[in-house]
């Protein structure tokens, strides 16, 4: 019996010690040691190259408005013409004959209207007789206007100053509105159309000068951005831009390389400081000796650094090493403050100067 009591006593003692809190025996969690940089704005020259096309300021294909036989053709290959120059004429003899007929009837109708107007003043005729004569006169005038419009369609003139392309038909050919007689382009004024990914939209500003280069020459020409398509393409996420050549000359339709450059003060961080996420990018900041995860918007990047568009401010302390061991709101210990981004990766000096 004594042995039984002794055994129960030992079990009670063991239970008491097993319920004793272990907090006194476990050491407090140690802070994570990290290296940091202080966010600051630095010069960040940005340069990208995109493809574009050179186009004439004005360019059209010459088509007749009606079908008929060409009685006159003045489209010399590659000739310079001025606005209003007669380029082609389609057979309109029938229309001219109808115009002559209507002109004779117009003279007679005008005389009749004047005579009946005087008789109406002295009550020599009824009002209805005069109204009939006046309506007939107006009908003839309307018919003449229609004939003039039809005759105008038989005449093809240059709508603007420019250079003709190659003549595609011969005099006497029967043509219709689908027939191409030739082309006319303004070669002295060239516009450059190109597309830019939306990531680089900040490089495109109306009024900015850009550099243009063709495959035919190493010379860099200058163009000025004068318009940007307001809507970004929903499929490619590119924005369409138009510039006009300021110096030099390029053949319309030529392939060109467009060089966009910009030098501005921005905040940049090393690429390895960014924590990618499914919906956003994050940086780890140190505030009150704790690690704070902050969503940021990134901009231009290369193999070394990333531009931070929004999310942090100059003076913020950003973790650049030991990031994987930092937990939200967990204590951190700063081992070293790196004052320049170039100290994190020396190659950044090639970009940030």
VENZILIN-V512376 format. One line per field, one symbol per residue. ss: DSSP state (H for helix, E for strand, L for the rest). Layout:
ss=???
This chain:
ss=LHHHHHHHHHHHHHHHHHLLLLLLLLLLLLLEEEEEEELLEEEEEEEEEEEEEEEELLEEEEELLLLEEEEEELLLLLLEELLLLEEEEELLHHHHHHHHHHHHHHHHHHHHHHHHHHHHHLLLLLHHHHHHHHHHHHHHHHHHHHHHHHHHHLEEELLLLEEELLLLLLLLLEELLLLEEEEEELLLLEEEEEEEEHHHHHHLLLLLEEEEEELLLLLLEEEEEEEELLLLLLLLLEEEEEEEELLLLLLLLLEEEEEEEEEEEEEEEEHHHLEELLLLEEEEEEELLEEEEEEEEEEEELLLEEEEEELLLLLLEEEEELHHHLLLLLEEEEEEEELLHHHHLHHHHHLEL
